Amino acid sequence: MAPNPRVAKAFRAMKVLGVAEEKVKPVLKNLLKLYEKNWALIEEENYRALADAIFDTEDAETAAHKKNTEEEKTEGDTQVHDEPERPLKRLRLRHQEGQVSDSSPSFGATPSKRAKVGDAELLETHPEQQSRDILRSPQPDFEDERTEIQPLTRNKGKEPVSPKSFAVQGSCDKSQPAAADRIQPDLGKRTQSNSVSYPMQLRDRGKEPILPQIDSREKRTTSERASLSLRFKEPKVEPGIVLLPKKKAPNTLALIRPKDEPVTDDTSQFEVPIAVIHPEALPNGGSSIGNGSIVESDGPEPVASQSEDGQDEPDGIPGLSSEIRPSSELAIIPDESTSKLEIASLGEVKISLSCDSALKRPDFHMPSLDELLKSVEDRCLRSYKILDPNFSLMKVMKDMCECFLELGTDSSNEPQKTINVTPPIDLLKKHCAVDAVGTSGLASSPLNGAINIQCDAEVALPQIPRLPPPCSSMDDLAKPDKTSGGDDCQTEKDTEQNGGDHTNSSSLVVVEQRQFTADDIRSLHDVYDIARGQERMTISLVNEVNDDIPPSFHYIPKNVVFQNAYVNFSLARIVDDSCCPTCFGDCLSLSTPCACAHETGGEFAYTSEGLVKEELLEECISMNRDPEKHCQCYCKECPLERSKNEDILEPCKGHLVRKFIKECWWKCGCNKQCGNRVVQRGINRNLQVFMTPGGKGWGLRTLEELPKGAFVCEYVGEVLTNAELYDRVSHSSSKDKHAYPVLLDADWSSEGVLKDEEALCLDATFYGNVGRFINHRCFDSNMVEIPVEVETPDHHYYHLAFFTTRKVEALEELTWDYGIDFDDHEHPVKAFQCKCGSKFCRNIKRSSSKYF
Ligand SMILES: C[S@@+](CC[C@H](N)C(=O)[O-])C[C@H]1O[C@@H](n2cnc3c(N)ncnc32)[C@H](O)[C@@H]1O
């Protein structure tokens, strides 16, 4: 049978040292037994354990043989010859005089303590012997470095070191003071110079030894308050440092104890290293080294940690815990002095999170690793779909920083909570550079990149829901955001007071740290379904163009009344001749259309396929393209002019008298699947929000081919009176842009003088549906808006529904003509520079300086 390749390799390694296979075999066998077949321990440091064990065995055999020979030669002569023992063994034996011998191999009840104590004591007591012993041990790789071992003997067991220490001793600074004279901060400083240089920067905070951290670039892009450090477990040993055994990355000095290693549980007589890990406590390689804390996997409480003055610990034994639980690769090291959370220990690499200012923050608590990982995973699942092409681990790490701080400052009991989040800076960079608030609605402080999020009470939506009482504090206001192309879409949160006390200009302040609701943040990242399940279809969001993240807004599938709008859905208003209570099933299947078709001249507006009939559609299209060819009404007292609050009212500029679709509704006898119920059933097409490549910001596209006349979606938003809208818009900063609101003026002609609360519009800036992403196209847009009467025959309020004007291919952007007059500079919402690309573009020759 072919020998085990690991065995063969061990033989080869020993052969190099001149040890014959037959000598290696029994020792190796024993060693495998001793180490429970953990080859890593044997192979560690070029088979050091094996080599030492072989030499130990040799020594023992030689000694035994000599003794026998001498006994035979000089019977009765009790004089023992002074044949030198192997130093290590001899030292131990001397040291163990008077102690209880323990013949158990290595991992007894407190083996690590014993090992540490034994080694530390040994090293301290007999440095030169230890040095010699090491010189004798078969370490061909480190031959020229062996003299560096000497300082090891000086460690009083206070400083944990890497078990790999011997491999790099040559680089230790001999000029360093003895370990006994040192304090930990020194260690940190010294070891920095020895650290492997990775894309991280060392940071000496005086308490954290050996912490290469994120380099300055990364530092700039993460919060200073929650920083991530990726740390290498120090591969080099400092002179005078006690070795710590670990099962996965063992310290051979500790592990290759002879079987008769004396042990004692009475550790109080020994000085013990500050942080000591039982080898069995680290089956998966969890690191024991760091910050004077002990790695612990099961919970956030440290098993043992070092206090400020270096004194430990709950069990009275410095650095030792009475209960040492198994550790995994994930390790938590909460350290109150630094609020550091160790995330992972992967081989020699460690990732940890710290919050520098945690101590100054009364609201900070250390999140558990589980919480943190779950939060990051959730975030990745939601967020990274859009970022696949640019996915990088650093983004995940930055997310970790965010979640860390977010969880650390989260207090679910409080109705108002402040969460500080470090944004994925690269996602926000374009926005942060411009102002304090990003597209996402996340604010990035120029000071520390942190984001301040304010949680308000949940919004409860009644049937025609009214918005909850707005924030009373004007401090909550933040500057609207900017998208790269959608530059007049604003995410400013209106915080008008109850009772019509509207926002005034002094209350709109640009803040460095914007306060947002947790809902704001969550909605930003639900890229799988920005509607969060509120539509029949999921609506994904992708960005294949840049790093912009979706704007902050509340997705609502139906309109909500902001405050003063009069929207009354009363059954009493529906007279019998405007509904079909006697109908059954599908009204479209009737040979004679029911009363609900009256609005459209006795013909239903929809075909049996649910498409708007050609004639109606064409008329609506034409109305947009050639408004002058269609009937316009002029108000006696135009609500638009009135809302300007000027002394002299300007004459009405005219409103198109539009065609309405009247759908069946709940007073009707037909069922929900009735063909005359299309818009009210909501979105039933595969739509996607995407980043347009042409600089228009986000847009909406279809993922399936759409026939002409197909319902796509409604324009959903807050129902505002025009006075409210005027107030809202005109009081925002001149730099800020507002999404183009939609006037519900399709039937203003029929009513004489409209009251303020009856002259309505829709604003989707803060509350809206996918309609808010539809970009404008001059004249030849592929969608047209049609007013739809669903709940009330009263045409003050109606639904504005988009239907395709032609067949639209899958992946085509969906557009509609906003009807913007690019020359109207008096409009409260300033026009944008049109990039519709239409050959009929009304803005094609305009100077860009006119527009924002
Ligand atoms: C209702 S939003 C549409 C979604 C928007 N693109 C976004 O990123 O959120 C309207 C805004 O989109 C931008 N936009 C729409 N159509 C545009 C066009 N044809 N050219 C340039 N910008 C356009 C303008 O900034 C406009 O104010």
The ligand as a Gaussian input file, in Angstrom:
#p B3LYP/6-31G(d) Opt

LIG

0 1
 C      -40.409000      62.165000     -12.212000
 S      -38.695000      62.297000     -12.131000
 C      -38.200000      60.971000     -13.145000
 C      -37.204000      60.118000     -12.439000
 C      -35.888000      60.734000     -12.318000
 N      -35.138000      60.601000     -13.533000
 C      -35.108000      60.181000     -11.166000
 O      -33.922000      59.876000     -11.308000
 O      -35.675000      60.045000     -10.097000
 C      -38.454000      63.683000     -13.142000
 C      -37.035000      64.146000     -13.199000
 O      -36.278000      63.306000     -14.019000
 C      -35.404000      64.062000     -14.826000
 N      -35.828000      63.925000     -16.196000
 C      -36.972000      63.392000     -16.636000
 N      -37.031000      63.422000     -17.953000
 C      -35.911000      64.021000     -18.374000
 C      -35.416000      64.370000     -19.645000
 N      -36.080000      64.111000     -20.742000
 N      -34.230000      64.960000     -19.696000
 C      -33.525000      65.226000     -18.599000
 N      -33.951000      64.931000     -17.362000
 C      -35.135000      64.329000     -17.253000
 C      -35.568000      65.477000     -14.410000
 O      -34.623000      65.752000     -13.439000
 C      -36.931000      65.481000     -13.822000
 O      -37.084000      66.486000     -12.898000

